[in-house]
Amino acid sequence: MKEVTGFSKFSKSEKINFLVDTFFEGSSVIRSQIESFWHENKDFQKTFDEFSENTVSNFYLPYGIVPNVLINGEVYCVPMVIEESSVVAACAKSAKFWFSRGGFHTEVVSTKKVGQVHFIWHGPKELLKSFFKGIVPQLRESVSPMVQSMEERGGGIGEISLVDKTTEEPGLFQIFANFETCDAMGANFINSVLETFAVKLKEEILESPLFSEEQKKGRCYYVDSF
């Protein structure tokens, strides 16, 4: 079997066709079994499909409840979707133990997060710094559609800066961005913004008359946010 490329770009039907044709000799029975788990509501199924990557169907797990979870003075029943009964039982026992001892106490320390895009640049530092300062508005504009919802909730992107990391590795620079994610974890939001920043940075460098052709060969790549 050869390596499959571009699998994530396949439609759901194309993914299923690939699996059935490659591993099950085109079996219509297997195809029907995969499709039988689709939700009858097409809007719900579309949500399931977009919830993860490379989805072809749905997989159901037991939906359990952990009662007596006391958090900041409020009592909750916490849902747990897991096949391990011992995990649910252990959580329920722990919740009961702590219930009579004041329960759990939480505090939101901060809703601000950061993310980085790392790239290599071997040209003059001052030239890069001057160029970067000029393209910050373009970086913000490139992500404006995906930031709109977060901004409506009072969040969004804070400061965007260029960090010189060449003392750690020759030519290494970093786009450093602050994010306000309000009541959201924001991981997918931040990662999408950073990926777009990386693409936009490379585009702006390649189109800029400030850099020589040799300088435009610098590598730009996305690094996970944290």
C-alpha positions in Angstrom: 0.0 0.0 0.0 1.3 3.4 -1.0 1.3 6.4 1.3 -1.9 8.4 1.0 -1.4 12.2 0.7 -4.0 15.0 1.2 -6.3 12.7 3.2 -7.5 15.6 5.3 -8.6 17.4 2.1 -10.8 14.5 1.0 -14.6 14.9 1.4 -16.2 12.5 3.9 -17.4 10.3 1.1 -13.9 10.2 -0.4 -12.4 9.2 3.0 -14.9 6.4 3.3 -14.3 5.2 -0.2 -10.5 5.2 0.4 -11.0 3.1 3.6 -13.5 0.7 2.1 -11.6 0.2 -1.2 -8.2 -0.1 0.4 -9.0 -2.3 3.4 -12.3 -4.0 2.8 -12.3 -4.7 -1.0 -15.0 -2.2 -1.6 -17.5 -3.9 0.7 -21.0 -2.3 0.6 -21.7 -3.9 4.0 -18.8 -2.1 5.6 -19.8 1.2 3.9 -23.3 0.8 5.3 -22.0 0.1 8.8 -19.9 3.2 8.7 -22.9 5.3 7.5 -25.3 3.7 9.9 -23.8 5.7 12.8 -24.5 9.1 11.1 -27.0 11.3 12.9 -30.3 11.5 11.1 -30.3 15.3 11.6 -27.9 16.6 8.9 -27.1 19.8 10.9 -26.1 17.7 14.0 -24.0 15.5 11.8 -22.3 18.5 10.2 -21.4 19.6 13.7 -20.0 16.2 14.6 -18.0 16.2 11.4 -16.4 19.6 12.1 -15.7 18.8 15.7 -12.6 16.8 14.9 -10.2 15.9 12.1 -10.7 13.3 9.3 -14.1 12.2 10.6 -16.0 9.5 8.7 -18.7 8.5 11.3 -19.7 8.7 14.9 -18.6 6.5 17.8 -20.8 6.2 20.9 -19.6 5.8 24.4 -21.4 5.3 27.8 -22.6 8.6 29.2 -22.1 8.5 33.0 -22.7 10.9 35.8 -20.6 11.8 38.9 -22.9 13.3 41.6 -22.0 15.4 44.6 -19.3 17.5 43.0 -19.1 20.6 45.2 -17.3 23.5 43.5 -17.2 27.0 45.0 -20.3 26.3 47.1 -22.4 24.9 44.2 -23.3 21.2 43.8 -22.9 19.7 40.4 -23.6 16.4 38.7 -20.6 16.1 36.3 -21.1 14.1 33.0 -18.3 11.6 32.0 -18.2 9.9 28.6 -15.9 7.0 29.1 -15.9 3.3 28.9 -13.9 2.8 32.1 -16.4 2.2 34.9 -13.7 2.3 37.6 -12.8 5.9 36.6 -16.4 7.1 37.1 -16.6 5.1 40.4 -13.4 6.6 41.7 -14.4 10.2 40.8 -17.8 9.6 42.5 -16.1 8.3 45.6 -13.7 11.3 45.6 -16.5 13.8 45.2 -18.4 12.2 48.1 -15.2 12.3 50.3 -14.6 16.0 49.6 -18.2 17.0 49.8 -18.2 16.8 53.6 -14.9 18.6 53.7 -15.8 21.8 51.9 -15.6 20.5 48.3 -13.3 22.0 45.7 -12.4 25.7 45.4 -11.4 27.3 42.1 -10.1 30.7 41.1 -9.6 32.2 37.6 -6.0 33.6 37.8 -6.0 35.0 34.3 -7.8 34.6 30.9 -4.8 36.0 29.0 -2.7 33.5 26.9 0.2 33.8 24.6 1.3 32.2 21.4 4.4 32.2 19.1 5.4 31.8 15.5 9.1 30.9 15.1 11.0 31.6 11.9 14.5 31.9 10.6 16.0 35.1 9.3 19.7 35.6 8.4 19.6 39.2 7.1 20.1 42.5 8.9 18.2 42.6 12.2 17.3 46.2 12.0 15.8 45.7 8.5 13.6 42.9 9.8 12.5 44.9 12.9 11.6 47.9 10.8 9.7 45.7 8.3 7.8 43.9 11.0 6.7 47.0 12.7 5.1 48.1 9.4 3.2 44.8 8.8 1.5 44.5 12.2 -1.7 46.0 10.8 -1.7 43.5 7.9 -1.2 40.7 10.4 -4.3 41.9 12.3 -6.3 42.3 9.2 -5.5 38.8 8.0 -7.2 37.3 11.0 -10.1 39.8 11.4 -12.8 37.3 10.4 -11.8 34.7 12.9 -11.3 37.3 15.7 -14.7 38.9 15.3 -16.6 36.5 17.5 -14.0 36.7 20.3 -14.0 40.5 20.1 -17.8 40.5 20.5 -17.3 38.8 23.9 -14.7 41.3 25.0 -11.6 39.3 23.9 -9.3 39.2 21.0 -5.6 39.8 20.2 -3.5 42.1 22.3 0.1 43.1 21.6 1.9 41.6 18.7 5.7 41.9 18.9 8.9 40.6 17.3 11.3 38.8 19.6 15.0 38.2 18.8 16.0 34.7 19.8 19.3 34.5 17.9 21.2 34.1 21.2 19.5 30.7 21.5 19.8 29.7 17.8 21.3 31.5 14.8 18.7 33.3 12.8 15.8 32.5 15.1 13.1 35.1 15.6 9.6 34.9 17.1 6.3 36.6 16.6 5.0 36.9 20.1 1.2 37.6 20.5 -1.0 38.1 23.6 -4.6 36.8 23.6 -7.6 37.5 25.7 -9.9 34.5 25.5 -12.5 35.5 28.1 -14.4 32.4 29.3 -13.0 30.2 26.4 -10.0 28.0 26.6 -9.0 29.4 23.2 -6.6 26.8 22.0 -8.1 26.3 18.5 -8.7 30.1 18.2 -5.0 30.9 19.1 -3.6 28.1 16.8 -5.7 29.3 13.8 -4.5 32.9 14.3 -0.9 31.8 14.6 -1.1 29.7 11.5 -2.5 32.6 9.6 0.2 34.9 11.0 2.9 32.5 9.7 1.4 32.4 6.2 0.9 36.2 6.1 4.4 36.9 7.3 5.9 34.8 4.5 3.6 36.4 1.9 4.6 39.9 3.1 8.4 39.1 3.0 8.1 37.6 -0.5 6.2 40.6 -1.8 8.3 43.3 -0.1 10.9 45.2 -2.2 13.0 45.7 1.0 14.5 42.3 0.8 16.9 40.7 -1.7 16.0 37.3 -3.3 18.6 35.6 -1.1 17.0 37.1 2.0 13.5 36.0 0.9 14.7 32.3 1.2 14.3 32.4 5.0 12.2 29.7 6.5 8.9 30.5 8.2 7.1 27.8 10.1 4.3 27.5 12.7 5.1 26.4 16.2 2.3 25.3 18.7 1.0 27.9 21.1 1.4 27.7 24.9 
